[in-house]
Amino acid sequence: MLIGKVVGTVVATRKDPKMEGLKFLLLRQVDVNGQEKEGYVVAVDAVGAGVGEYVLYATGSSARQTVLTDKRPCDAVIMAIIDEWEVNGEVKYRKGAE
């Protein structure tokens, strides 16, 4: 699993029928200190995340192991919305405390 920040949405009106009904979000991977890394990832949203939230996401074959993405051709999925993370006893992020 990786930590990402939802930075936008992606709309695709023409797509493989197996992808119908899925919501796509644009993510930036972040490190444990919350610093954004290079590049973007488009991920299927399996949990109802929104722009500005920090999430846990998986890529590769792991992305096809949620109830929503099972047997669907996706390479990234958001599987959790982060409430808090801590590193070496220091809280790096707490939802609502920004």
Rosetta constraint file for C-alpha pairs under 8 A:
AtomPair CA 1 CA 56 HARMONIC 6.09 0.50
AtomPair CA 1 CA 57 HARMONIC 5.49 0.50
AtomPair CA 1 CA 58 HARMONIC 4.89 0.50
AtomPair CA 1 CA 59 HARMONIC 7.80 0.50
AtomPair CA 2 CA 29 HARMONIC 7.17 0.50
AtomPair CA 2 CA 56 HARMONIC 5.49 0.50
AtomPair CA 2 CA 57 HARMONIC 5.31 0.50
AtomPair CA 2 CA 58 HARMONIC 6.23 0.50
AtomPair CA 3 CA 29 HARMONIC 5.93 0.50
AtomPair CA 3 CA 30 HARMONIC 5.72 0.50
AtomPair CA 3 CA 31 HARMONIC 6.99 0.50
AtomPair CA 3 CA 32 HARMONIC 7.73 0.50
AtomPair CA 3 CA 54 HARMONIC 6.91 0.50
AtomPair CA 3 CA 55 HARMONIC 5.77 0.50
AtomPair CA 3 CA 56 HARMONIC 4.84 0.50
AtomPair CA 3 CA 57 HARMONIC 6.45 0.50
AtomPair CA 4 CA 27 HARMONIC 5.80 0.50
AtomPair CA 4 CA 28 HARMONIC 5.35 0.50
AtomPair CA 4 CA 29 HARMONIC 4.21 0.50
AtomPair CA 4 CA 30 HARMONIC 5.30 0.50
AtomPair CA 4 CA 54 HARMONIC 5.63 0.50
AtomPair CA 4 CA 55 HARMONIC 5.31 0.50
AtomPair CA 4 CA 56 HARMONIC 6.26 0.50
AtomPair CA 4 CA 57 HARMONIC 6.93 0.50
AtomPair CA 5 CA 27 HARMONIC 5.40 0.50
AtomPair CA 5 CA 28 HARMONIC 5.32 0.50
AtomPair CA 5 CA 29 HARMONIC 6.43 0.50
AtomPair CA 5 CA 30 HARMONIC 6.84 0.50
AtomPair CA 5 CA 51 HARMONIC 7.85 0.50
AtomPair CA 5 CA 52 HARMONIC 6.33 0.50
AtomPair CA 5 CA 53 HARMONIC 5.75 0.50
AtomPair CA 5 CA 54 HARMONIC 4.43 0.50
AtomPair CA 5 CA 55 HARMONIC 6.15 0.50
AtomPair CA 6 CA 25 HARMONIC 6.64 0.50
AtomPair CA 6 CA 26 HARMONIC 5.86 0.50
AtomPair CA 6 CA 27 HARMONIC 4.60 0.50
AtomPair CA 6 CA 28 HARMONIC 6.67 0.50
AtomPair CA 6 CA 49 HARMONIC 7.78 0.50
AtomPair CA 6 CA 50 HARMONIC 6.58 0.50
AtomPair CA 6 CA 51 HARMONIC 4.84 0.50
AtomPair CA 6 CA 52 HARMONIC 5.27 0.50
AtomPair CA 6 CA 53 HARMONIC 5.56 0.50
AtomPair CA 6 CA 54 HARMONIC 6.38 0.50
AtomPair CA 6 CA 55 HARMONIC 7.34 0.50
AtomPair CA 7 CA 25 HARMONIC 7.70 0.50
AtomPair CA 7 CA 26 HARMONIC 5.67 0.50
AtomPair CA 7 CA 27 HARMONIC 5.57 0.50
AtomPair CA 7 CA 28 HARMONIC 6.78 0.50
AtomPair CA 7 CA 51 HARMONIC 5.41 0.50
AtomPair CA 7 CA 52 HARMONIC 5.98 0.50
AtomPair CA 8 CA 25 HARMONIC 5.89 0.50
AtomPair CA 8 CA 26 HARMONIC 4.83 0.50
AtomPair CA 8 CA 27 HARMONIC 7.09 0.50
AtomPair CA 8 CA 51 HARMONIC 5.74 0.50
AtomPair CA 9 CA 24 HARMONIC 6.11 0.50
AtomPair CA 9 CA 25 HARMONIC 4.35 0.50
AtomPair CA 9 CA 26 HARMONIC 5.35 0.50
AtomPair CA 9 CA 51 HARMONIC 7.63 0.50
AtomPair CA 10 CA 23 HARMONIC 7.91 0.50
AtomPair CA 10 CA 24 HARMONIC 5.28 0.50
AtomPair CA 10 CA 25 HARMONIC 5.61 0.50
AtomPair CA 10 CA 26 HARMONIC 6.45 0.50
AtomPair CA 10 CA 42 HARMONIC 7.49 0.50
AtomPair CA 11 CA 23 HARMONIC 7.97 0.50
AtomPair CA 11 CA 24 HARMONIC 6.86 0.50
AtomPair CA 15 CA 19 HARMONIC 6.44 0.50
AtomPair CA 15 CA 20 HARMONIC 7.12 0.50
AtomPair CA 16 CA 20 HARMONIC 7.08 0.50
AtomPair CA 18 CA 72 HARMONIC 5.83 0.50
AtomPair CA 18 CA 73 HARMONIC 7.31 0.50
AtomPair CA 19 CA 72 HARMONIC 6.75 0.50
AtomPair CA 19 CA 73 HARMONIC 7.41 0.50
AtomPair CA 22 CA 44 HARMONIC 6.47 0.50
AtomPair CA 22 CA 45 HARMONIC 7.21 0.50
AtomPair CA 23 CA 44 HARMONIC 5.77 0.50
AtomPair CA 23 CA 45 HARMONIC 5.56 0.50
AtomPair CA 24 CA 42 HARMONIC 6.45 0.50
AtomPair CA 24 CA 43 HARMONIC 5.57 0.50
AtomPair CA 24 CA 44 HARMONIC 4.71 0.50
AtomPair CA 24 CA 45 HARMONIC 5.95 0.50
AtomPair CA 25 CA 42 HARMONIC 5.68 0.50
AtomPair CA 25 CA 43 HARMONIC 5.45 0.50
AtomPair CA 25 CA 44 HARMONIC 6.43 0.50
AtomPair CA 25 CA 45 HARMONIC 6.54 0.50
AtomPair CA 26 CA 40 HARMONIC 6.67 0.50
AtomPair CA 26 CA 41 HARMONIC 5.79 0.50
AtomPair CA 26 CA 42 HARMONIC 4.69 0.50
AtomPair CA 26 CA 43 HARMONIC 6.47 0.50
AtomPair CA 27 CA 40 HARMONIC 5.57 0.50
AtomPair CA 27 CA 41 HARMONIC 5.05 0.50
AtomPair CA 27 CA 42 HARMONIC 6.20 0.50
AtomPair CA 27 CA 43 HARMONIC 7.16 0.50
AtomPair CA 28 CA 36 HARMONIC 6.26 0.50
AtomPair CA 28 CA 37 HARMONIC 6.64 0.50
AtomPair CA 28 CA 38 HARMONIC 7.47 0.50
AtomPair CA 28 CA 39 HARMONIC 6.56 0.50
AtomPair CA 28 CA 40 HARMONIC 4.98 0.50
AtomPair CA 28 CA 41 HARMONIC 6.41 0.50
AtomPair CA 29 CA 36 HARMONIC 5.93 0.50
AtomPair CA 29 CA 37 HARMONIC 5.53 0.50
AtomPair CA 29 CA 38 HARMONIC 7.58 0.50
AtomPair CA 29 CA 39 HARMONIC 7.71 0.50
AtomPair CA 29 CA 40 HARMONIC 7.16 0.50
AtomPair CA 29 CA 41 HARMONIC 7.72 0.50
AtomPair CA 30 CA 34 HARMONIC 5.30 0.50
AtomPair CA 30 CA 35 HARMONIC 5.20 0.50
AtomPair CA 30 CA 36 HARMONIC 4.29 0.50
AtomPair CA 30 CA 37 HARMONIC 5.49 0.50
AtomPair CA 31 CA 35 HARMONIC 5.43 0.50
AtomPair CA 31 CA 36 HARMONIC 6.61 0.50
AtomPair CA 31 CA 37 HARMONIC 7.11 0.50
AtomPair CA 32 CA 87 HARMONIC 7.30 0.50
AtomPair CA 32 CA 92 HARMONIC 7.52 0.50
AtomPair CA 33 CA 92 HARMONIC 6.10 0.50
AtomPair CA 34 CA 92 HARMONIC 7.28 0.50
AtomPair CA 34 CA 93 HARMONIC 7.68 0.50
AtomPair CA 41 CA 76 HARMONIC 7.53 0.50
AtomPair CA 42 CA 76 HARMONIC 6.81 0.50
AtomPair CA 43 CA 57 HARMONIC 7.86 0.50
AtomPair CA 43 CA 74 HARMONIC 7.86 0.50
AtomPair CA 43 CA 75 HARMONIC 7.37 0.50
AtomPair CA 43 CA 76 HARMONIC 4.56 0.50
AtomPair CA 43 CA 77 HARMONIC 4.80 0.50
AtomPair CA 43 CA 78 HARMONIC 6.25 0.50
AtomPair CA 44 CA 69 HARMONIC 7.96 0.50
AtomPair CA 44 CA 74 HARMONIC 7.32 0.50
AtomPair CA 44 CA 76 HARMONIC 6.26 0.50
AtomPair CA 44 CA 77 HARMONIC 4.60 0.50
AtomPair CA 44 CA 78 HARMONIC 6.10 0.50
AtomPair CA 45 CA 49 HARMONIC 6.59 0.50
AtomPair CA 45 CA 77 HARMONIC 5.96 0.50
AtomPair CA 45 CA 78 HARMONIC 4.97 0.50
AtomPair CA 45 CA 79 HARMONIC 7.21 0.50
AtomPair CA 46 CA 66 HARMONIC 7.62 0.50
AtomPair CA 46 CA 68 HARMONIC 6.16 0.50
AtomPair CA 46 CA 69 HARMONIC 7.80 0.50
AtomPair CA 46 CA 77 HARMONIC 6.70 0.50
AtomPair CA 46 CA 78 HARMONIC 5.72 0.50
AtomPair CA 46 CA 79 HARMONIC 5.69 0.50
AtomPair CA 46 CA 80 HARMONIC 8.00 0.50
AtomPair CA 47 CA 78 HARMONIC 6.82 0.50
AtomPair CA 47 CA 79 HARMONIC 6.01 0.50
AtomPair CA 47 CA 80 HARMONIC 6.26 0.50
AtomPair CA 47 CA 81 HARMONIC 7.32 0.50
AtomPair CA 49 CA 53 HARMONIC 6.73 0.50
AtomPair CA 49 CA 55 HARMONIC 7.57 0.50
AtomPair CA 49 CA 78 HARMONIC 7.88 0.50
AtomPair CA 49 CA 81 HARMONIC 6.43 0.50
AtomPair CA 53 CA 81 HARMONIC 7.09 0.50
AtomPair CA 53 CA 82 HARMONIC 7.62 0.50
AtomPair CA 54 CA 81 HARMONIC 6.18 0.50
AtomPair CA 54 CA 82 HARMONIC 5.54 0.50
AtomPair CA 55 CA 78 HARMONIC 6.58 0.50
AtomPair CA 55 CA 79 HARMONIC 7.53 0.50
AtomPair CA 55 CA 80 HARMONIC 5.60 0.50
AtomPair CA 55 CA 81 HARMONIC 4.37 0.50
AtomPair CA 55 CA 82 HARMONIC 5.15 0.50
AtomPair CA 56 CA 78 HARMONIC 5.93 0.50
AtomPair CA 56 CA 79 HARMONIC 5.96 0.50
AtomPair CA 56 CA 80 HARMONIC 5.11 0.50
AtomPair CA 56 CA 81 HARMONIC 6.34 0.50
AtomPair CA 56 CA 82 HARMONIC 6.79 0.50
AtomPair CA 57 CA 63 HARMONIC 7.97 0.50
AtomPair CA 57 CA 76 HARMONIC 6.81 0.50
AtomPair CA 57 CA 77 HARMONIC 5.43 0.50
AtomPair CA 57 CA 78 HARMONIC 4.29 0.50
AtomPair CA 57 CA 79 HARMONIC 5.63 0.50
AtomPair CA 57 CA 80 HARMONIC 7.09 0.50
AtomPair CA 58 CA 62 HARMONIC 6.00 0.50
AtomPair CA 58 CA 63 HARMONIC 5.30 0.50
AtomPair CA 58 CA 76 HARMONIC 5.57 0.50
AtomPair CA 58 CA 77 HARMONIC 5.57 0.50
AtomPair CA 58 CA 78 HARMONIC 6.73 0.50
AtomPair CA 58 CA 79 HARMONIC 7.44 0.50
AtomPair CA 59 CA 63 HARMONIC 5.02 0.50
AtomPair CA 59 CA 75 HARMONIC 5.26 0.50
AtomPair CA 59 CA 76 HARMONIC 4.24 0.50
AtomPair CA 59 CA 77 HARMONIC 6.61 0.50
AtomPair CA 60 CA 64 HARMONIC 7.69 0.50
AtomPair CA 60 CA 74 HARMONIC 7.97 0.50
AtomPair CA 60 CA 75 HARMONIC 4.92 0.50
AtomPair CA 60 CA 76 HARMONIC 6.51 0.50
AtomPair CA 61 CA 65 HARMONIC 7.37 0.50
AtomPair CA 61 CA 75 HARMONIC 6.94 0.50
AtomPair CA 63 CA 69 HARMONIC 7.01 0.50
AtomPair CA 63 CA 74 HARMONIC 6.53 0.50
AtomPair CA 63 CA 75 HARMONIC 5.64 0.50
AtomPair CA 63 CA 76 HARMONIC 5.06 0.50
AtomPair CA 63 CA 77 HARMONIC 5.10 0.50
AtomPair CA 64 CA 69 HARMONIC 4.93 0.50
AtomPair CA 64 CA 70 HARMONIC 4.91 0.50
AtomPair CA 64 CA 71 HARMONIC 6.32 0.50
AtomPair CA 64 CA 72 HARMONIC 6.46 0.50
AtomPair CA 64 CA 73 HARMONIC 7.46 0.50
AtomPair CA 64 CA 74 HARMONIC 6.47 0.50
AtomPair CA 64 CA 75 HARMONIC 7.34 0.50
AtomPair CA 64 CA 77 HARMONIC 7.75 0.50
AtomPair CA 65 CA 69 HARMONIC 6.34 0.50
AtomPair CA 65 CA 70 HARMONIC 5.34 0.50
AtomPair CA 66 CA 70 HARMONIC 5.79 0.50
AtomPair CA 66 CA 79 HARMONIC 7.53 0.50
AtomPair CA 69 CA 73 HARMONIC 7.87 0.50
AtomPair CA 69 CA 74 HARMONIC 7.08 0.50
AtomPair CA 69 CA 77 HARMONIC 7.76 0.50
AtomPair CA 82 CA 95 HARMONIC 7.34 0.50
AtomPair CA 83 CA 93 HARMONIC 7.85 0.50
AtomPair CA 83 CA 94 HARMONIC 5.80 0.50
AtomPair CA 83 CA 95 HARMONIC 4.98 0.50
AtomPair CA 84 CA 91 HARMONIC 7.35 0.50
AtomPair CA 84 CA 92 HARMONIC 7.62 0.50
AtomPair CA 84 CA 93 HARMONIC 5.26 0.50
AtomPair CA 84 CA 94 HARMONIC 4.28 0.50
AtomPair CA 84 CA 95 HARMONIC 6.10 0.50
AtomPair CA 85 CA 91 HARMONIC 5.96 0.50
AtomPair CA 85 CA 92 HARMONIC 5.82 0.50
AtomPair CA 85 CA 93 HARMONIC 5.42 0.50
AtomPair CA 85 CA 94 HARMONIC 6.77 0.50
AtomPair CA 86 CA 90 HARMONIC 5.28 0.50
AtomPair CA 86 CA 91 HARMONIC 4.17 0.50
AtomPair CA 86 CA 92 HARMONIC 5.37 0.50
AtomPair CA 86 CA 93 HARMONIC 7.09 0.50
AtomPair CA 87 CA 91 HARMONIC 6.43 0.50
AtomPair CA 87 CA 92 HARMONIC 6.71 0.50
AtomPair CA 93 CA 97 HARMONIC 7.74 0.50
AtomPair CA 93 CA 98 HARMONIC 7.91 0.50
AtomPair CA 94 CA 98 HARMONIC 7.35 0.50
